[in-house]
């Protein structure tokens, strides 16, 4: 079995403030018209213009080049709730630089926002590196609660595709806080109030994905490359080698009756298996609902296009902050 990558280790944060020349650009402004590029791990990446520039940019939460996050601070005299955003890309590509920033509806209503980068699960790295990095970044953000004027009990995870899958994983997984650690950040919770996701996967188990979504789902490299397999054929033929990682990285593995509500927005309510783009199909949401129902868990599937889905997400997020109960640690003990 491929060796799981360790949790990110803490380092002294490095903060760089930044202001874009054009702050009037909309959230849908195409990244191809970006005004800026950055280099990450030797690759040049275009930076999507933000409607509002981050308060803090490229704050380091660990030692790797991708252990960086951007923070938008909402104006408030009281500690603010926070949306914790994880980018998509099948855990193999993507970056926070392509994210257009926070919902202005939420920011203007006093909701702060964080967008993270994380190690990609490819080459020498395999899952759960991307998931552990998200957990570590969340702990780091909680360690900044007083300094950044955020309420550590009021955090909703969000993301698209693999970022949505990571968000579900945080919501359902046992708390990764280590109360006996000498690292104060590692002692903090990785639990969230809920998840607002877009086209998220609920499992990467290839047998389930292939049966329910067909080859347009199981053939995607997110299913096999991220766990260290050379191909889908290699994954199936050597399942004993990859089963532990695939199972651990699948959100539905970790469900329990005390898990928070989740919302996943897909584009359309279409039958499965789909002929194409199975990796983003609503069948993943149906699979999750089937597993949540016996436990009485709140799992909502909604349908909306790009033009209207943010309003659906915003409504759910605000309701979670208004009605949420305190976060309780879920231990594996």
C-alpha positions in Angstrom: 0.0 0.0 0.0 1.3 3.5 -0.8 2.4 5.4 2.3 0.0 8.2 3.2 1.5 11.7 3.2 1.9 13.2 6.7 0.1 16.2 8.1 1.7 19.5 7.3 4.1 20.7 9.9 3.8 24.2 11.3 6.1 27.0 10.4 6.2 30.7 11.2 3.5 32.3 9.0 4.6 34.6 6.2 2.1 37.3 5.3 2.0 39.4 2.2 -0.6 42.0 1.7 -1.8 42.6 -1.8 -4.1 44.9 -3.8 -5.2 44.4 -7.3 -5.2 47.3 -9.7 -8.8 46.7 -10.6 -11.1 46.0 -7.7 -14.4 46.4 -9.7 -14.1 43.1 -11.6 -17.0 40.7 -11.1 -16.8 37.2 -9.7 -17.4 35.7 -13.1 -14.5 37.6 -14.8 -12.6 35.1 -16.9 -9.2 34.0 -15.6 -7.9 34.1 -19.2 -8.0 37.9 -18.8 -6.0 37.8 -15.6 -3.7 40.7 -14.8 -1.2 38.7 -12.9 0.6 35.4 -12.7 2.4 33.5 -9.9 4.8 30.6 -9.9 4.0 27.6 -7.7 6.3 24.6 -7.8 7.9 25.8 -11.0 4.6 26.3 -12.8 3.2 29.7 -13.9 -0.4 30.1 -12.8 -2.8 32.9 -13.8 -4.4 34.8 -10.9 -8.1 35.3 -11.3 -9.0 39.0 -10.5 -11.0 39.4 -7.3 -13.9 41.7 -6.8 -12.4 42.5 -3.5 -8.7 42.0 -2.8 -7.8 39.7 0.2 -6.9 41.3 3.5 -4.0 38.9 3.7 -2.5 36.9 0.9 -0.2 33.9 0.8 -0.2 33.3 4.6 1.8 30.1 5.2 0.2 27.4 7.3 2.9 24.8 6.7 6.3 24.3 5.1 5.4 23.2 1.6 5.2 25.6 -1.3 1.4 25.0 -1.5 0.7 25.5 2.2 -0.7 29.0 1.6 -4.0 30.6 2.2 -5.7 34.0 1.4 -7.9 35.7 4.0 -10.7 38.2 3.6 -11.8 39.9 6.8 -15.4 41.1 7.1 -16.0 44.3 8.9 -17.4 43.7 12.3 -17.0 44.7 15.9 -17.8 41.1 16.9 -16.0 37.9 15.9 -17.3 36.9 12.5 -18.3 33.5 11.0 -16.1 32.2 8.3 -16.4 30.3 5.0 -13.4 27.9 4.5 -13.0 27.4 0.8 -11.1 24.5 -0.8 -10.4 24.6 -4.6 -11.2 21.8 -7.0 -9.2 20.1 -9.7 -9.5 16.4 -8.9 -6.8 16.8 -6.2 -4.4 16.8 -9.1 -4.5 20.4 -10.3 -6.0 23.8 -9.5 -5.1 26.5 -7.0 -6.6 29.2 -4.9 -5.4 31.6 -7.5 -8.2 30.6 -9.8 -10.8 31.3 -7.2 -12.6 34.6 -7.7 -12.9 35.3 -4.0 -15.7 35.5 -1.5 -19.4 36.0 -2.1 -20.0 39.7 -1.7 -23.4 38.9 -0.3 -21.8 37.0 2.6 -18.8 39.4 3.0 -21.1 42.4 3.2 -23.2 40.6 5.9 -20.2 40.0 8.1 -18.9 36.6 6.9 -15.1 36.3 6.6 -13.5 34.0 4.0 -10.4 31.8 3.6 -9.2 30.2 0.4 -6.5 27.6 0.6 -3.9 25.8 -1.5 -2.8 22.3 -0.6 -0.5 19.5 -1.8 -1.7 17.9 -5.0 -2.1 14.1 -4.9 0.1 13.2 -7.8 3.7 12.1 -8.5 5.3 11.4 -5.1 2.3 12.5 -3.2 -0.8 10.4 -2.7 -4.0 10.8 -0.7 -4.7 11.7 2.0 -2.1 14.5 1.6 -4.7 16.9 0.2 -7.2 16.1 2.9 -4.7 16.4 5.7 -3.5 19.7 4.4 -7.1 21.0 4.4 -7.5 19.8 8.0 -4.2 21.5 9.0 -5.2 24.7 7.3 -8.5 24.7 9.2 -6.7 24.2 12.5 -4.3 27.1 11.6 -7.2 29.4 10.8 -8.7 28.5 14.2 -5.4 29.4 15.8 -5.8 32.9 14.3 -9.3 33.4 15.7 -8.5 36.3 18.0 -6.0 38.0 15.7 -8.4 37.8 12.6 -11.6 38.5 14.6 -13.3 35.2 13.6 -15.5 32.9 15.6 -13.8 29.4 15.7 -17.2 27.8 16.3 -18.8 29.3 13.2 -17.0 27.8 10.2 -18.6 26.3 7.1 -16.5 24.4 4.6 -17.1 25.0 0.9 -15.6 24.0 -2.4 -16.2 22.7 -5.9 -15.6 19.2 -7.2 -12.6 17.7 -5.3 -12.8 20.8 -3.0 -16.3 19.9 -2.2 -15.3 16.3 -1.6 -12.6 17.5 0.8 -15.2 19.7 2.5 -17.5 16.6 3.0 -14.5 14.7 4.3 -13.9 17.4 7.0 -17.6 17.3 8.0 -17.8 13.6 8.3 -14.4 12.6 9.6 -13.5 12.1 13.2 -11.9 15.2 14.7 -8.2 15.2 13.9 -7.4 17.4 16.9 -4.6 15.8 19.0 -5.2 17.0 22.6 -1.8 15.6 23.7 0.3 17.3 21.0 3.0 19.7 21.9 1.9 21.7 18.9 -0.9 24.1 20.0 -2.3 24.2 16.4 -2.6 20.4 16.3 -4.7 20.5 19.4 -7.4 22.5 17.6 -10.6 21.0 16.1 -11.1 20.1 12.4 -14.9 20.0 12.7 -17.2 22.3 10.8 -20.8 23.6 11.1 -21.7 22.3 7.7 -20.7 22.1 4.0 -21.9 24.1 1.0 -20.4 22.3 -2.0 -20.6 22.3 -5.8 -20.7 19.1 -7.8 -18.9 17.2 -5.0 -17.9 13.5 -5.0 -19.1 11.5 -2.0 -16.8 8.5 -2.6 -13.8 7.5 -4.7 -14.3 3.8 -4.3 -13.8 2.6 -7.9 -16.2 -0.3 -7.6 -19.1 1.9 -6.4 -18.2 4.7 -8.9 -18.0 2.3 -11.8 -21.3 0.6 -10.9 -23.3 3.8 -10.4 -21.6 6.2 -12.8 -19.9 4.1 -15.4 -16.6 4.7 -17.1 -17.1 8.5 -17.3 -16.9 8.5 -13.6 -14.5 5.7 -12.7 -12.1 6.5 -15.6 -11.3 9.9 -14.2 -7.8 10.2 -12.7 -9.2 11.5 -9.4 -10.4 7.9 -8.8 -7.1 6.1 -9.5 -4.1 8.5 -9.8 -4.6 10.2 -6.5 -4.3 6.9 -4.6 -1.0 6.0 -6.4 -2.3 3.7 -9.1 -0.9 3.8 -12.6 -4.3 3.4 -14.2 -7.9 2.3 -13.4 -6.9 -1.2 -14.5 -4.0 -1.2 -12.0 -6.4 0.0 -9.3 -8.9 -2.8 -9.9 -6.3 -5.5 -10.3 -4.3 -4.5 -7.3 -7.2 -3.3 -5.1 -5.6 -4.8 -1.9 -2.8 -2.3 -2.4 -5.0 0.8 -2.7 -8.1 -0.1 -0.8 -7.1 1.5 2.5 -6.3 4.9 1.0 -9.4 4.9 -1.3 -11.6 4.1 1.7 -10.0 6.7 4.0 -10.4 9.4 1.4 -14.1 8.7 0.7 -16.4 10.9 2.8 -19.1 8.2 3.1 -16.7 6.0 5.0 -16.9 8.4 8.0 -20.6 9.1 8.5 -22.0 9.1 12.0 -25.3 10.4 13.5 -23.7 13.6 14.9 -22.4 15.0 11.6 -23.5 18.4 10.4 -25.9 19.4 7.6 -24.5 19.5 4.0 -25.7 21.0 0.8 -24.4 20.0 -2.6 -25.4 21.9 -5.7 -25.3 20.1 -9.1 -26.3 21.4 -12.5 -29.2 19.1 -13.3 -31.2 16.1 -12.1 -30.2 13.7 -14.8 -30.2 9.8 -14.8 -27.1 7.7 -14.3 -24.8 6.5 -15.6 -24.0 9.6 -17.7 -22.2 9.5 -21.0 -19.7 12.2 -20.0 -18.4 14.1 -17.0 -19.5 11.5 -14.6 -17.1 12.8 -12.0 -19.4 15.8 -11.5 -22.7 14.0 -11.7 -25.6 14.2 -9.2 -25.4 10.4 -8.7 -22.6 11.1 -6.2 -25.2 13.1 -4.2 -27.7 10.4 -4.4 -25.2 7.9 -3.1 -24.5 10.2 -0.2 -28.2 10.7 0.6 -28.8 6.9 0.6 -26.1 6.6 3.3 -27.2 9.6 5.3 -30.9 8.6 5.5 -30.6 5.7 8.0 -28.5 8.0 10.3 -31.0 10.9 10.1 -28.4 13.2 8.6 -29.4 16.4 6.8 -28.1 16.0 3.2 -29.7 18.4 0.7 -29.2 18.2 -3.0 -30.1 21.3 -5.1 -29.9 22.1 -8.8 -28.7 25.4 -10.2 -26.5 26.8 -13.0 -23.5 29.0 -12.6 -25.6 32.1 -12.6 -27.8 31.2 -9.7 -26.0 28.6 -7.6 -24.1 31.2 -5.4 -27.4 32.5 -4.1 -28.4 28.9 -3.2 -25.1 28.4 -1.4 -25.3 31.8 0.4 -28.8 31.1 1.7 -27.7 27.7 3.2 -24.5 29.2 4.7 -26.4 32.1 6.4 -29.0 29.6 7.8 -26.2 27.5 9.2 -24.6 30.4 11.0 -28.0 31.6 12.3 -29.3 28.2 13.5 -26.2 26.1 14.3 -25.5 24.4 17.5 -22.0 24.5 19.0 -19.4 22.2 17.3 -18.8 18.9 19.1 -15.7 17.0 18.6 -16.2 13.5 17.1 -13.4 11.3 18.3 -12.4 7.9 17.0 -11.9 6.7 20.6 
